[in-house]
Amino acid sequence: MTAAPPEEQDLLHWRISPRAFFWRCVALAVLTMLFTLPLLIWLDPITWLLASVLIAVFYMWVFEEFQIWFSNRNTVWRLTNRALYINAPDTAEPLVLPLTDIRSIGKLSLWSISLGLPDGQRITLPLVPNRAETKARLAQAIEAAS
């Protein structure tokens, strides 16, 4: 991890949260079970449960839920008073996102934080541990940098 320039102060750093990934998988499995509940008319409960779990796993594979974990498992995010650094293990230099370039913080995600940029693009910080606290510290840092 590269050191922050002397005029920057480290505020927070984190890695992807195994707990958030687990709860996201559980939520998707429960939603799948609710969606497949009408199948109980034709299936016994054990078969329905196994089918629901397999459908949930298939859904997570097709929509690359597992890839989110795999791609970001070694990434380190570091928040300073001036920028957000994204240190991916496969890059020589971290991606630097100045806090003054962040226009909005998304409100709807339960496990991730979405950042809006001036050009309309959005960057997602996936499976953030302590999402509410991290989001609040990020908002404070953005406000202080403005």
C-alpha angles and dihedrals in degrees: 000000000000119000120248117250113266094258091057126083123207109238103170142347131189147164130217112295118242088196093055090048091051093050091046090054091047091050091050091048092050092048089050090051091051091048092050094043092107088064089072087083089069103025134059114244096256093051090045091051093049092046091049093051092047091049090049092050090047090050091050090050095047094047092042099242089148090049089059088060096041095048095048104033093106099033117115121205117202125189119202130174089266109029149010112240119203110198109192114184093230096057128076095215127034121247106254118208111185111222090230088064093060110095101175145004116223118243106199110062119101097198108021140045121235119204123200118216129204093255092056096258120131128215118203121210098204128220097352116193114234089010097184093049093044091048091051093049090047091051091049091050092048091049092048092048093052 
